[in-house]
Amino acid sequence: GFADWRLTVDGMVARPAAFSLDDLKRLPSRTQITHQACEEGWSFIAEWTGVPLSSVLNLAGVGPLAKFAVFFPFDDSWDSLDLPDAFHPQTLLAYGLNGKDLPTPHGAPLRLRVARQLGYKSVKYLSRITVTDTLKDIGKGLGSASPEEGYSWFAGI
């Protein structure tokens, strides 16, 4: 269902918002076939459908001093992107996988999909995006929960 689910966008934005899944599906979408590489050595290729993250950030009106977008799922994990990666054309808020609705094991109702970085940057089960100028006051200030476990923040491939 996810009828009551909302993606909150807040922080250094002109127009804080809460988007339903239907709201996001009404925005212009993109489908791309990309490789998902895991830091643990496995990978797969899939077709992802969603709204470019840049579209949602533009609707919210990112402030001129902002530097990062921080992604919070339903659980305690979190991650972030610098704004150039957040606005990259391949960075999606994905709600579809291989021509169907995104299944729960892959992060339904919505996941971040960052094709140019390792899989842990593609946060599943999104509930909130906060735009900020610093990451020092979030978690341990490392930009993500992943560096707290020994992984790199950038995770580029």
DSSP file (Angstrom, degrees, kcal/mol; ACC not computed):
  #  RESIDUE AA STRUCTURE BP1 BP2  ACC     N-H-->O    O-->H-N    N-H-->O    O-->H-N    TCO  KAPPA ALPHA  PHI   PSI    X-CA   Y-CA   Z-CA
    1    1 A G              0   0    0      0, 0.0     0, 0.0     0, 0.0     0, 0.0   0.000 360.0 360.0 360.0 -68.0    0.0    0.0    0.0
    2    2 A F    >   +     0   0    0      1,-0.1     3,-0.7   106,-0.1    19,-0.4   0.737 360.0 146.0  56.7  25.7    2.2    2.8    1.3
    3    3 A A  T 3  S+     0   0    0      1,-0.2    19,-0.1    17,-0.1    -1,-0.1   0.840  73.3  38.3 -61.6 -34.1   -0.9    5.0    1.2
    4    4 A D  T 3  S+     0   0    0     16,-0.1    -1,-0.2     2,-0.0     2,-0.1   0.500  91.4 114.7 -95.3  -4.9    0.3    7.0    4.2
    5    5 A W    <   -     0   0    0     -3,-0.7    16,-0.4     2,-0.0     2,-0.3  -0.382  41.6-178.8 -68.0 142.4    4.0    7.1    3.3
    6    6 A R        -     0   0    0     14,-0.2     2,-0.7    -2,-0.1    14,-0.2  -0.996  26.7-136.9-140.1 144.1    5.5   10.5    2.6
    7    7 A L  E     -A   19   0A   0     12,-2.9    12,-2.7    -2,-0.3     2,-0.4  -0.916  26.7-152.0 -97.4 114.1    9.0   11.5    1.5
    8    8 A T  E     -Ab  18 128A   0    119,-2.2   121,-3.0    -2,-0.7     2,-0.5  -0.714   9.8-167.0 -87.6 135.5    9.8   14.7    3.6
    9    9 A V  E     +Ab  17 129A   0      8,-3.0     8,-2.1    -2,-0.4     2,-0.2  -0.985  29.1 138.6-122.4 118.7   12.3   17.2    2.0
   10   10 A D  E     + b   0 130A   0    119,-2.5   121,-2.5    -2,-0.5     2,-0.4  -0.701  18.9  70.6-143.8-168.6   13.5   19.7    4.5
   11   11 A G  E    S+ b   0 131A   0    119,-0.2     2,-2.3    -2,-0.2   121,-0.2  -0.756 103.7  10.7  93.8-135.7   16.5   21.7    5.7
   12   12 A M  S    S+     0   0    0    119,-2.9    51,-3.1    -2,-0.4     2,-0.3  -0.389  98.6 118.3 -82.8  63.7   18.1   24.4    3.6
   13   13 A V  B     -E   62   0B   0     -2,-2.3    49,-0.2    49,-0.2    48,-0.2  -0.939  64.3-137.7-127.9 151.7   15.2   24.6    1.1
   14   14 A A  S    S+     0   0    0     47,-2.4    47,-0.2    46,-0.6    48,-0.1   0.810 100.2  32.6 -74.9 -31.0   12.8   27.4    0.2
   15   15 A R  S    S-     0   0    0     45,-3.2    -1,-0.3    46,-0.1    -6,-0.1  -0.706  77.1-157.0-132.1  80.5    9.8   25.1    0.1
   16   16 A P        -     0   0    0      0, 0.0     2,-0.3     0, 0.0    -6,-0.2  -0.256  26.7-179.9 -53.9 145.5    9.9   22.2    2.5
   17   17 A A  E     -A    9   0A   0     -8,-2.1    -8,-3.0     2,-0.0     2,-0.4  -0.938  34.1-144.6-147.6 164.6    7.6   19.5    1.2
   18   18 A A  E     -A    8   0A   0     -2,-0.3     2,-0.4   -10,-0.2   -10,-0.2  -0.957  24.4-161.8-134.5 115.9    6.2   16.0    1.8
   19   19 A F  E     -A    7   0A   0    -12,-2.7   -12,-2.9    -2,-0.4     2,-0.1  -0.831   7.2-146.1-103.6 131.6    5.6   13.9   -1.3
   20   20 A S     >  -     0   0    0     -2,-0.4     4,-2.0   -14,-0.2     5,-0.2  -0.421  34.6-105.5 -79.4 168.4    3.4   10.8   -1.6
   21   21 A L  H  > S+     0   0    0    -16,-0.4     4,-2.3   -19,-0.4     5,-0.2   0.901 124.8  52.1 -62.0 -40.3    4.4    8.0   -3.9
   22   22 A D  H  > S+     0   0    0      2,-0.2     4,-1.2     1,-0.2    -1,-0.2   0.888 105.7  54.8 -63.1 -39.1    1.7    9.1   -6.3
   23   23 A D  H >> S+     0   0    0      1,-0.2     4,-0.5     2,-0.2     3,-0.5   0.936 110.7  45.5 -57.7 -46.4    3.1   12.7   -6.2
   24   24 A L  H >< S+     0   0    0     -4,-2.0     3,-1.1     1,-0.2    -2,-0.2   0.882 109.2  54.8 -66.0 -38.7    6.5   11.4   -7.2
   25   25 A K  H 3< S+     0   0    0     -4,-2.3    -1,-0.2     1,-0.2    -2,-0.2   0.717 101.7  59.6 -69.7 -19.6    5.0    9.2   -9.9
   26   26 A R  H << S+     0   0    0     -4,-1.2    -1,-0.2    -3,-0.5    -2,-0.2   0.652  90.5  87.9 -80.5 -15.5    3.3   12.2  -11.5
   27   27 A L  S << S-     0   0    0     -3,-1.1    29,-0.0    -4,-0.5     2,-0.0  -0.436 102.4 -78.2 -77.9 156.8    6.6   13.9  -12.0
   28   28 A P        -     0   0    0      0, 0.0     2,-0.2     0, 0.0    -1,-0.1  -0.335  59.1-153.5 -55.6 131.1    8.6   13.4  -15.2
   29   29 A S        -     0   0    0     22,-0.2     2,-0.3    -4,-0.1    22,-0.2  -0.561  12.6-153.9-107.9 170.1   10.3   10.0  -14.8
   30   30 A R  E     -F   50   0C   0     20,-2.7    20,-2.1    -2,-0.2     2,-0.4  -0.994   2.2-156.4-140.8 143.0   13.4    8.4  -16.2
   31   31 A T  E     +F   49   0C   0     -2,-0.3     2,-0.4    18,-0.2    18,-0.2  -0.986  19.3 171.7-120.3 133.3   14.3    4.7  -16.8
   32   32 A Q  E     -F   48   0C   0     16,-2.4    16,-2.9    -2,-0.4     2,-0.7  -0.999  29.8-138.2-142.4 143.5   17.9    3.6  -16.9
   33   33 A I  E     +F   47   0C   0     -2,-0.4     2,-0.3    14,-0.2    14,-0.2  -0.901  41.5 161.0 -99.8 117.3   19.6    0.2  -17.1
   34   34 A T  E     -F   46   0C   0     12,-2.1    12,-2.2    -2,-0.7     2,-0.4  -0.912  41.1-106.9-138.7 162.8   22.7    0.4  -14.8
   35   35 A H  E     -F   45   0C   0     -2,-0.3     2,-0.6    10,-0.2    10,-0.2  -0.733  23.8-153.1 -88.7 132.0   25.1   -1.9  -12.9
   36   36 A Q  E     -F   44   0C   0      8,-3.5     8,-1.7    -2,-0.4     2,-0.5  -0.944  14.4-167.6-107.5 115.4   24.8   -2.1   -9.2
   37   37 A A  E     -F   43   0C   0     -2,-0.6    82,-3.2    80,-0.3     2,-0.3  -0.895   6.1-151.6-107.5 130.3   28.1   -3.0   -7.6
   38   38 A C    >   -     0   0    0      4,-2.7     3,-1.8    -2,-0.5    80,-0.0  -0.765  20.0-131.3 -99.6 145.2   28.3   -4.0   -4.0
   39   39 A E  T 3  S+     0   0    0     -2,-0.3    -1,-0.1     1,-0.3     4,-0.1   0.667 107.2  65.1 -65.1 -16.7   31.4   -3.4   -1.8
   40   40 A E  T 3  S-     0   0    0      2,-0.1    -1,-0.3     1,-0.0     3,-0.1   0.443 123.2 -99.6 -88.5  -0.5   31.1   -7.1   -0.8
   41   41 A G  S <  S+     0   0    0     -3,-1.8     2,-0.2     1,-0.4    -2,-0.1   0.251  85.7 109.8 108.2 -13.4   31.9   -8.3   -4.4
   42   42 A W        +     0   0    0     -5,-0.0    -4,-2.7     2,-0.0    -1,-0.4  -0.557  38.8 173.8 -92.4 162.1   28.5   -9.1   -5.9
   43   43 A S  E     -F   37   0C   0     -6,-0.2     2,-0.3    -2,-0.2    -6,-0.2  -0.977  11.8-172.8-156.8 165.6   26.8   -7.1   -8.6
   44   44 A F  E     -F   36   0C   0     -8,-1.7    -8,-3.5    -2,-0.3     2,-0.4  -0.976  22.1-126.6-156.6 162.0   23.8   -7.1  -10.9
   45   45 A I  E     +F   35   0C   0     -2,-0.3     2,-0.3   -10,-0.2   -10,-0.2  -0.949  37.5 164.4-113.3 134.1   22.3   -5.1  -13.8
   46   46 A A  E     -F   34   0C   0    -12,-2.2   -12,-2.1    -2,-0.4     2,-0.6  -0.957  40.2-113.4-146.7 162.2   18.8   -3.8  -13.5
   47   47 A E  E     -F   33   0C   0     -2,-0.3    51,-3.6   -14,-0.2     2,-0.4  -0.899  35.7-166.4 -99.8 117.7   16.3   -1.4  -15.0
   48   48 A W  E     -FG  32  97C   0    -16,-2.9   -16,-2.4    -2,-0.6     2,-0.4  -0.862   5.5-167.3-108.2 137.8   15.4    1.3  -12.6
   49   49 A T  E     +FG  31  96C   0     47,-2.0    46,-2.3    -2,-0.4    47,-2.0  -0.981  31.3 105.5-124.6 137.0   12.5    3.8  -12.9
   50   50 A G  E     -FG  30  94C   0    -20,-2.1   -20,-2.7    -2,-0.4    44,-0.2  -0.979  65.2 -65.7-179.5-170.5   12.0    6.9  -10.9
   51   51 A V  E     - G   0  93C   0     42,-1.7    42,-2.6    -2,-0.3   -22,-0.2  -0.840  55.3-104.8-100.0 135.3   12.2   10.6  -10.7
   52   52 A P  E >>  - G   0  92C   0      0, 0.0     4,-1.2     0, 0.0     3,-1.1  -0.368  24.1-131.6 -56.7 134.6   15.5   12.4  -11.0
   53   53 A L  H 3> S+     0   0    0     38,-2.3     4,-2.5     1,-0.3     5,-0.2   0.860 106.5  64.7 -55.5 -35.6   16.6   13.6   -7.6
   54   54 A S  H 3> S+     0   0    0     37,-0.5     4,-2.6    34,-0.3    -1,-0.3   0.854  96.5  56.4 -58.1 -35.6   17.3   16.9   -9.1
   55   55 A S  H <> S+     0   0    0     -3,-1.1     4,-2.0     2,-0.2    -1,-0.2   0.925 110.0  43.5 -62.9 -44.7   13.6   17.4  -10.0
   56   56 A V  H  X S+     0   0    0     -4,-1.2     4,-1.9     2,-0.2    -2,-0.2   0.904 114.3  49.9 -69.0 -41.4   12.6   17.0   -6.4
   57   57 A L  H  X>S+     0   0    0     -4,-2.5     4,-1.5     1,-0.2     5,-0.7   0.888 110.2  51.2 -64.9 -37.5   15.4   19.2   -5.1
   58   58 A N  H  <5S+     0   0    0     -4,-2.6    -1,-0.2    -5,-0.2    -2,-0.2   0.891 107.8  52.4 -66.4 -38.4   14.5   21.9   -7.6
   59   59 A L  H  <5S+     0   0    0     -4,-2.0    -1,-0.2     1,-0.2    -2,-0.2   0.889 111.9  46.4 -62.1 -38.2   10.8   21.7   -6.5
   60   60 A A  H  <5S-     0   0    0     -4,-1.9   -45,-3.2    -5,-0.1   -46,-0.6   0.747 111.9-125.9 -76.5 -23.3   12.0   22.2   -2.9
   61   61 A G  T  <5 -     0   0    0     -4,-1.5   -47,-2.4   -48,-0.2    -3,-0.2   0.986  18.0-132.1  77.0  74.5   14.3   25.1   -3.9
   62   62 A V  B   < -E   13   0B   0     -5,-0.7   -49,-0.2   -49,-0.2    -1,-0.1  -0.345  25.9-115.9 -60.4 131.0   17.8   24.2   -2.6
   63   63 A G    >   -     0   0    0    -51,-3.1     3,-1.3     1,-0.1    -1,-0.1  -0.285  19.3-115.1 -69.0 154.3   19.3   27.2   -0.8
   64   64 A P  T 3  S+     0   0    0      0, 0.0    -1,-0.1     0, 0.0    -2,-0.1   0.702 113.2  49.9 -67.2 -20.9   22.4   28.9   -2.1
   65   65 A L  T 3  S+     0   0    0    -53,-0.1    -2,-0.0     2,-0.0    -3,-0.0   0.488  84.5 115.9 -94.7  -3.8   24.6   27.9    0.8
   66   66 A A    <   +     0   0    0     -3,-1.3    67,-0.3   -54,-0.2     3,-0.1  -0.323  31.4 169.6 -68.1 147.5   23.7   24.2    0.8
   67   67 A K        +     0   0    0     65,-2.8    16,-2.1     1,-0.3     2,-0.3   0.547  56.8  37.6-129.4 -21.8   26.4   21.6    0.1
   68   68 A F  E     -DC  82 132A   0     64,-2.7    64,-2.3    14,-0.3     2,-0.5  -0.949  54.0-146.5-138.6 152.5   24.9   18.2    0.8
   69   69 A A  E     -DC  81 131A   0     12,-2.5    12,-2.3    -2,-0.3     2,-0.4  -0.992  22.7-156.4-114.0 128.8   21.7   16.2    0.6
   70   70 A V  E     -DC  80 130A   0     60,-3.1    60,-2.5    -2,-0.5     2,-0.5  -0.900   3.4-151.3-110.9 134.0   21.3   13.7    3.5
   71   71 A F  E     -DC  79 129A   0      8,-3.4     8,-1.7    -2,-0.4    58,-0.2  -0.913  10.3-171.7-114.7 121.9   19.1   10.6    3.1
   72   72 A F  E     - C   0 128A   0     56,-3.0    55,-2.8    -2,-0.5    56,-2.0  -0.950   3.4-166.6-115.3 125.8   17.3    9.0    6.0
   73   73 A P  E     - C   0 126A   0      0, 0.0    53,-0.2     0, 0.0    52,-0.2  -0.218  45.7 -84.9 -91.4-169.6   15.5    5.6    5.7
   74   74 A F  S    S+     0   0    0     51,-1.0    51,-0.1    50,-0.2    52,-0.1   0.774 111.7  54.7 -68.2 -26.1   13.0    4.1    8.1
   75   75 A D  S    S-     0   0    0     50,-0.1     0, 0.0     2,-0.0     0, 0.0  -0.083 106.1 -85.1 -97.3-162.1   15.9    2.6   10.2
   76   76 A D  S    S+     0   0    0     -4,-0.1     2,-0.1     2,-0.0    -2,-0.0   0.524  93.1  98.8 -87.5  -5.9   19.0    4.1   11.8
   77   77 A S        +     0   0    0     68,-0.0     2,-0.3    67,-0.0    -2,-0.0  -0.357  47.0 167.8 -76.3 163.7   21.3    4.0    8.7
   78   78 A W        -     0   0    0     -6,-0.2    67,-2.2    -2,-0.1    68,-0.5  -0.969  12.9-171.5-165.1 164.2   21.7    7.1    6.6
   79   79 A D  E     -D   71   0A   0     -8,-1.7    -8,-3.4    -2,-0.3     2,-0.3  -0.936   7.5-149.3-153.9 174.5   23.9    8.5    3.9
   80   80 A S  E     -D   70   0A   0     63,-0.3     2,-0.3    -2,-0.3   -10,-0.2  -0.974   2.7-155.4-148.7 160.9   24.7   11.7    2.0
   81   81 A L  E     -D   69   0A   0    -12,-2.3   -12,-2.5    -2,-0.3     2,-0.1  -0.975  28.2-115.1-131.4 147.6   25.8   13.1   -1.3
   82   82 A D  E >>  -D   68   0A   0     -2,-0.3     4,-2.2   -14,-0.2     3,-0.6  -0.493  42.2-104.9 -72.2 159.6   27.4   16.3   -2.2
   83   83 A L  H 3> S+     0   0    0    -16,-2.1     4,-2.6     1,-0.2     5,-0.2   0.839 117.9  59.8 -63.3 -34.7   25.1   18.4   -4.3
   84   84 A P  H 34 S+     0   0    0      0, 0.0     4,-0.3     0, 0.0    -1,-0.2   0.921 112.1  41.0 -58.5 -39.5   27.0   17.8   -7.6
   85   85 A D  H X4 S+     0   0    0     -3,-0.6     3,-0.8     2,-0.2    -2,-0.2   0.870 113.0  54.6 -72.8 -35.5   26.3   14.1   -7.2
   86   86 A A  H 3< S+     0   0    0     -4,-2.2   -32,-0.2     1,-0.2    -1,-0.2   0.884 112.4  43.5 -62.8 -37.7   22.8   14.7   -6.0
   87   87 A F  T 3< S+     0   0    0     -4,-2.6    -1,-0.2    -5,-0.2    -2,-0.2   0.440  84.4 123.8 -88.4   0.2   22.0   16.7   -9.2
   88   88 A H  S X  S-     0   0    0     -3,-0.8     3,-1.9    -4,-0.3   -34,-0.3  -0.366  71.5-122.3 -61.1 139.7   23.8   14.3  -11.5
   89   89 A P  T 3  S+     0   0    0      0, 0.0    -1,-0.1     0, 0.0    -4,-0.0   0.740 109.6  54.0 -58.8 -24.3   21.3   13.1  -14.2
   90   90 A Q  T 3  S+     0   0    0    -38,-0.1     2,-0.7    -5,-0.1    25,-0.6   0.530  81.4 102.8 -88.5  -4.4   21.7    9.4  -13.3
   91   91 A T  E <   + H   0 114C   0     -3,-1.9   -38,-2.3    23,-0.2   -37,-0.5  -0.702  56.5 179.4 -83.5 115.3   20.8   10.0   -9.6
   92   92 A L  E     -GH  52 113C   0     21,-2.4    21,-2.8    -2,-0.7     2,-0.8  -0.776  42.8-136.6-116.7 154.8   17.3    8.8   -9.2
   93   93 A L  E     -GH  51 112C   0    -42,-2.6   -42,-1.7    -2,-0.3     2,-0.4  -0.933  45.8-151.9 -99.4  99.3   14.6    8.4   -6.5
   94   94 A A  E     +GH  50 111C   0     17,-2.6    17,-2.0    -2,-0.8   -44,-0.3  -0.599  39.2 159.3 -88.8 130.8   13.6    4.9   -7.8
   95   95 A Y  E     +     0   0C   0    -46,-2.3     7,-2.5    -2,-0.4     2,-0.3   0.286  66.1  59.1-122.6   2.7   10.1    3.5   -7.3
   96   96 A G  E     -GI  49 101C   0    -47,-2.0   -47,-2.0     5,-0.3     2,-0.4  -0.984  54.7-171.6-136.1 147.9   10.4    0.9  -10.1
   97   97 A L  E >  S-GI  48 100C   0      3,-2.6     3,-1.4    -2,-0.3   -49,-0.2  -0.975  74.7 -15.5-139.9 122.3   12.6   -2.1  -10.8
   98   98 A N  T 3  S-     0   0    0    -51,-3.6   -50,-0.1    -2,-0.4     3,-0.1   0.872 128.6 -48.8  53.1  44.0   12.6   -4.1  -14.0
   99   99 A G  T 3  S+     0   0    0    -52,-0.3     2,-0.3     1,-0.3    -1,-0.3   0.505 123.1  85.7  81.2   5.3    9.3   -2.7  -15.2
  100  100 A K  E <  S-I   97   0C   0     -3,-1.4    -3,-2.6     1,-0.1    -1,-0.3  -0.828  91.1 -73.6-129.1 168.4    7.4   -3.3  -11.9
  101  101 A D  E     -I   96   0C   0     -2,-0.3    -5,-0.3    -5,-0.2    -1,-0.1  -0.318  66.2 -89.1 -57.5 146.4    6.9   -1.5   -8.6
  102  102 A L        -     0   0    0     -7,-2.5    -1,-0.1     7,-0.3     2,-0.1  -0.412  48.1-128.1 -59.8 123.2   10.0   -1.5   -6.5
  103  103 A P    > > -     0   0    0      0, 0.0     3,-1.5     0, 0.0     5,-1.2  -0.400  18.0-111.7 -75.3 155.1    9.7   -4.7   -4.3
  104  104 A T  G > 5S+     0   0    0      1,-0.3     3,-2.2     3,-0.2    21,-0.1   0.878 114.8  57.6 -54.4 -45.3   10.2   -4.4   -0.6
  105  105 A P  G 3 5S+     0   0    0      0, 0.0    -1,-0.3     0, 0.0    19,-0.0   0.743 107.1  51.1 -62.1 -18.3   13.5   -6.3   -0.4
  106  106 A H  G < 5S-     0   0    0     -3,-1.5    -2,-0.2    -9,-0.0    19,-0.0   0.303 135.5 -80.8-100.7   8.3   14.9   -3.7   -2.9
  107  107 A G  T X 5 -     0   0    0     -3,-2.2    18,-1.2    -4,-0.2     3,-0.8   0.635  63.3-145.5 113.1  15.6   13.8   -0.7   -0.8
  108  108 A A  T 3 <S+     0   0    0     -5,-1.2    -1,-0.2     1,-0.3   -13,-0.1  -0.182  73.1  27.3 -55.9 146.9   10.1    0.0   -1.4
  109  109 A P  T 3  S-     0   0    0      0, 0.0     2,-0.3     0, 0.0    -1,-0.3  -0.982 132.0 -13.4 -85.9 -17.5    8.4    2.3   -1.6
  110  110 A L    <   -     0   0    0     -3,-0.8    16,-2.6    16,-0.2     2,-0.3  -0.998  56.7-179.8-150.7 138.4   11.4    4.5   -2.6
  111  111 A R  E     -H   94   0C   0    -17,-2.0   -17,-2.6    -2,-0.3     2,-0.3  -0.974  32.4-112.7-135.1 153.5   15.1    4.2   -2.7
  112  112 A L  E     -H   93   0C   0     11,-2.7     2,-0.5    -2,-0.3   -19,-0.2  -0.641  29.1-159.5 -75.2 139.6   17.9    6.4   -3.8
  113  113 A R  E     +H   92   0C   0    -21,-2.8   -21,-2.4    -2,-0.3     2,-0.7  -0.936  13.1 178.1-128.6 109.9   19.7    5.1   -6.8
  114  114 A V  E >   -H   91   0C   0     -2,-0.5     3,-1.7   -23,-0.2   -23,-0.2  -0.854   4.6-174.7-113.0  92.7   23.3    6.4   -7.3
  115  115 A A  T 3  S+     0   0    0     -2,-0.7   -80,-0.1   -25,-0.6    -1,-0.1   0.731  79.1  55.7 -64.5 -24.3   24.6    4.6  -10.4
  116  116 A R  T 3  S+     0   0    0    -31,-0.1    41,-2.0     2,-0.1     2,-0.3   0.325 105.0  58.0 -94.4   8.5   28.1    6.0  -10.2
  117  117 A Q  B <  S-J  156   0D   0     -3,-1.7   -80,-0.3    39,-0.3    39,-0.2  -0.909  95.7 -78.3-135.1 163.5   28.8    4.9   -6.6
  118  118 A L    >   -     0   0    0     37,-3.2     3,-2.1    -2,-0.3     4,-0.4  -0.121  53.0 -99.2 -59.0 158.2   28.8    1.6   -4.7
  119  119 A G  G >  S+     0   0    0    -82,-3.2     3,-1.8     1,-0.3   -81,-0.1   0.750 115.0  67.5 -54.5 -34.2   25.5    0.0   -3.7
  120  120 A Y  G 3  S+     0   0    0      1,-0.3    -1,-0.3   -83,-0.2     4,-0.1   0.699  92.4  63.0 -66.7 -14.8   25.5    1.2   -0.1
  121  121 A K  G <  S+     0   0    0     -3,-2.1     2,-1.7     1,-0.2    -1,-0.3   0.699  84.1  81.3 -76.0 -18.8   25.1    4.8   -1.3
  122  122 A S  S <  S-     0   0    0     -3,-1.8    -1,-0.2    -4,-0.4    -9,-0.1  -0.564  83.0-152.5 -87.6  74.7   21.7    3.8   -2.9
  123  123 A V        -     0   0    0     -2,-1.7   -11,-2.7   -12,-0.1     3,-0.3  -0.204   5.1-144.4 -57.9 128.6   19.8    4.1    0.4
  124  124 A K  S    S+     0   0    0    -13,-0.2   -13,-0.2     1,-0.2   -50,-0.2  -0.478  72.1  24.7 -87.5 162.3   16.7    1.9    0.6
  125  125 A Y  S    S-     0   0    0    -18,-1.2   -51,-1.0   -52,-0.2   -14,-0.2   0.865  81.4-159.7  56.4  46.2   13.4    2.7    2.3
  126  126 A L  E     + C   0  73A   0    -16,-2.6   -16,-0.2   -19,-0.4    -1,-0.2  -0.241  30.0 158.4 -60.5 140.2   13.7    6.4    2.1
  127  127 A S  E     +     0   0A   0    -55,-2.8  -119,-2.2     1,-0.4     2,-0.3   0.511  62.7  20.2-130.6 -23.6   11.6    8.6    4.4
  128  128 A R  E     -bC   8  72A   0    -56,-2.0   -56,-3.0  -121,-0.2     2,-0.4  -0.996  47.7-163.0-153.2 143.5   13.4   11.9    4.5
  129  129 A I  E     -bC   9  71A   0   -121,-3.0  -119,-2.5    -2,-0.3     2,-0.5  -0.998  15.0-168.4-122.7 126.0   15.9   14.1    2.6
  130  130 A T  E     -bC  10  70A   0    -60,-2.5   -60,-3.1    -2,-0.4     2,-0.5  -0.967  10.3-149.3-116.1 128.7   17.5   16.9    4.5
  131  131 A V  E     +bC  11  69A   0   -121,-2.5  -119,-2.9    -2,-0.5     2,-0.3  -0.829  31.1 160.7 -96.8 131.8   19.5   19.6    2.6
  132  132 A T  E     - C   0  68A   0    -64,-2.3   -65,-2.8    -2,-0.5   -64,-2.7  -0.914  48.9-132.7-146.8 167.7   22.4   21.1    4.7
  133  133 A D  S    S+     0   0    0    -67,-0.3     2,-0.3    -2,-0.3    -1,-0.1   0.504  92.6  30.7-100.5  -8.3   25.7   23.0    4.5
  134  134 A T        -     0   0    0    -66,-0.1    -1,-0.2     1,-0.1     3,-0.1  -0.995  49.0-161.9-149.3 152.2   27.5   20.6    6.9
  135  135 A L    >   +     0   0    0     -2,-0.3     3,-1.7     6,-0.2     8,-0.4   0.371  69.6 100.0-108.3   0.3   27.5   17.0    7.9
  136  136 A K  T 3  S+     0   0    0      1,-0.3    -1,-0.1     6,-0.1     6,-0.1   0.743  83.4  46.5 -64.9 -24.7   29.4   17.5   11.2
  137  137 A D  T 3  S+     0   0    0     -3,-0.1     2,-0.5     4,-0.1    -1,-0.3   0.297  94.4  89.1-101.0  10.3   26.3   17.4   13.4
  138  138 A I  S X  S-     0   0    0     -3,-1.7     3,-2.5     6,-0.0     5,-0.4  -0.930 106.5 -40.7-111.0 127.0   24.8   14.3   11.8
  139  139 A G  T 3  S-     0   0    0     -2,-0.5     6,-0.1     1,-0.3    -4,-0.0  -0.375 124.8 -24.9  57.3-132.1   25.8   10.9   13.2
  140  140 A K  T 3  S-     0   0    0      4,-0.2    -1,-0.3    -2,-0.1    -4,-0.1   0.232  94.8-103.2 -95.4  12.8   29.5   11.0   14.0
  141  141 A G  S <  S+     0   0    0     -3,-2.5    -6,-0.2    -6,-0.3    -2,-0.1   0.654  90.4 118.6  79.8  15.9   30.1   13.7   11.4
  142  142 A L  S    S-     0   0    0     -4,-0.3    -6,-0.1     2,-0.3    -3,-0.1   0.407  85.6-108.7 -96.6   1.3   31.5   11.3    8.8
  143  143 A G  S    S+     0   0    0     -8,-0.4   -63,-0.3    -5,-0.4     2,-0.3   0.357  90.0  23.0  92.0  -6.3   28.9   11.9    6.1
  144  144 A S  S    S-     0   0    0    -65,-0.2     4,-0.4    -6,-0.2    -2,-0.3  -0.969  77.1-110.0-175.2 161.9   27.3    8.6    6.4
  145  145 A A  S    S+     0   0    0    -67,-2.2     3,-0.5    -2,-0.3     4,-0.4   0.752 108.8  72.2 -73.1 -24.8   26.7    5.6    8.7
  146  146 A S  S > >S+     0   0    0    -68,-0.5     5,-2.0     1,-0.2     3,-1.9   0.895  90.5  52.5 -63.2 -44.9   29.0    3.6    6.4
  147  147 A P  G > 5S+     0   0    0      0, 0.0     3,-1.3     0, 0.0    -1,-0.2   0.797  99.7  65.1 -62.4 -24.4   32.3    5.2    7.3
  148  148 A E  G 3 5S+     0   0    0     -3,-0.5    -2,-0.2    -4,-0.4    -3,-0.1   0.731 106.2  44.2 -65.5 -20.0   31.5    4.4   10.9
  149  149 A E  G < 5S-     0   0    0     -3,-1.9    -1,-0.3    -4,-0.4    -3,-0.1   0.249 132.3 -91.3-106.7   9.1   31.8    0.8    9.8
  150  150 A G  T < 5S+     0   0    0     -3,-1.3     2,-0.2     1,-0.3    -2,-0.1   0.440  85.2 125.3 100.1   0.1   35.0    1.3    7.8
  151  151 A Y      < -     0   0    0     -5,-2.0    -1,-0.3    -6,-0.1     2,-0.1  -0.512  64.9 -99.0 -89.3 161.7   33.6    2.1    4.4
  152  152 A S        -     0   0    0     -2,-0.2    -1,-0.1     1,-0.1    -6,-0.1  -0.439  19.0-138.5 -75.2 150.5   34.5    5.1    2.3
  153  153 A W  S    S+     0   0    0     -2,-0.1   -73,-0.2     1,-0.1    -1,-0.1   0.929 101.3  43.4 -73.6 -45.2   32.1    8.1    2.2
  154  154 A F  S    S-     0   0    0      1,-0.1    -1,-0.1     2,-0.0   -36,-0.1   0.942  76.2-176.2 -70.6 -48.4   32.4    8.8   -1.5
  155  155 A A        +     0   0    0      1,-0.2   -37,-3.2   -38,-0.1   -34,-0.1   0.784  15.6 176.9  60.3  32.7   32.2    5.2   -2.7
  156  156 A G  B      J  117   0D   0    -39,-0.2   -39,-0.3     1,-0.1    -1,-0.2  -0.337 360.0 360.0 -69.2 148.0   32.8    6.0   -6.4
  157  157 A I              0   0    0    -41,-2.0   -40,-0.2   -39,-0.1    -1,-0.1   0.337 360.0 360.0-122.1 360.0   33.1    3.3   -9.0
